[in-house]
Amino acid sequence: MKSRKPWFPILILFILLNTFFLVGKSFLNKQGIDHEVLIGGNLILFIATALSFYISQRSLVSPNPRSSVGSLYGSFMAKFFIIAIAAFVYIMVAKKNLNKPALFICMGLYLVYTFLEVASLQKLLKQKKNA
């Protein structure tokens, strides 16, 4: 049986979250949460995680341990700075209309995406050792 692609859970999370944010728009608005901020934040988190995962996945193939560690740190820093810049831009643009609940939910989504990325990379690393 062929195993799923390692990035598959990250893609499924992205699709499910955006579906919830679109379908549950009225529920989120009643709670004072801007669904557009959540959709935009989810998109940025997905892109940053996909980029980070790609860089990390390529580093696992490298026979040089130094380049692997450097690539892993580089992917973390790239993801962190992409998200930090996006949050800073949103805070500067929104100013008084800043939707704090949506921003905090995006912070939680960052943790979820990071957990899935690390779990997927660990699965790849185990497959590499068993190969």
N, C-alpha and C positions, 0 to 999 in steps of 0.2 A: 504494500500500500504506500502510495506516494505521500510524503508529509507536506503540510501546508507551507506556504512561504513564511519566513520568519516575521515579515512586516505585516502580515495579514491581520493580527489583532489590533494593530494601530489604525489600519484603514477601517476596520469594522467599527472601532470606537468613534472615529471621526464621522462616519456616516450616521451611526445611531444618535450621536449627540446633536448633529445638525438637524436630523429628523425631529428629535424631541424639541429643539429650539424653535423650529418652524410650526410644528403641530401644537405645541404648548404655549404659543405666543400669548394668548389671552391669560392663561394661568400665570405666566411669568410677569406680565404687565400688572396683574392684580397684586403680585408680591413686590412690586416696585423694581423689577429687574428688567433691564433693557435687553431684549432678545437680539437686537442687531449687534450690540457690543459682544454678546456671547458668541454669535456666529463669526464675527470678525476675529475675536480672540481665539476661537477654536481653529479657524483657518490658519492663523499665524502659528499657533502651537503645533498644528499638524505639519506645516511646511518646515518649521525649525526642527521638529523631531525627525522628520523624514531625511532632512539634510544631515543631521547629527548621526542618525542610524546608518546612512550611506557611508559617511566618512569612517565610522567605527567598524562597519562590516568590511570595508576594504582593508582596514588596518589588521584585521584578524588573519588575512591571507598572507601578509608580509612575514617573511622568515626572520626579519630583524626585530628583536624585542623592543629596542629603543624607538623604532619608528611606530610600533604598535602603541606604546605608551604615549608617545607624542601625539599621535593621531587621536587617541581617546581623549586626552586633555584638550586638544584642539577642537574636537567635536563638541565637547561640553562647553567650552568658551564661546564657540560660534552660536550655539543654541542659547546660551545665557544672554549674550549681547543682542541677538536678534529680538528676544523677548523683552529685554530691558529697554531697548530703543523704542520698540512698539508701545510699551506701557508709558514711557516718557512722552512720546508724541501724543498718545491719547489723552494723558493728563493735561498736557499743555493746550491741546485743542479744545477739550471739553470744559476746562476750568470749572465754572460754577455748575455746569450740567453734568459733572462727573457722576457716573453711576457706580457707587462703591460696591453694592452687592454683586453686580456683574463682574467687577474687577476682582473681587475676592473669590468668586466662583472660578474665574480664569486662573487664579493662583492655585486653586485646588486641582484644576485640570492639568496644570503644569506638572504637579506631582504624579497624577495618574499616567500621563503620557511618559514621564521619565521612568516610572515603575515598569510600564509595558516595554519600553525601549531596552531597559537593562535586562528584563526577563528574556526578551527575544535574543539579545546578544549572548546571554548565558547559554541559551539553548543552542545557538550556533557554535559557541565555543565547545560545548559538550560533544556536538556532532563532529567537530573538527578533531577532537582527541580520540574519538571512537573510530574515525575513518581509517 
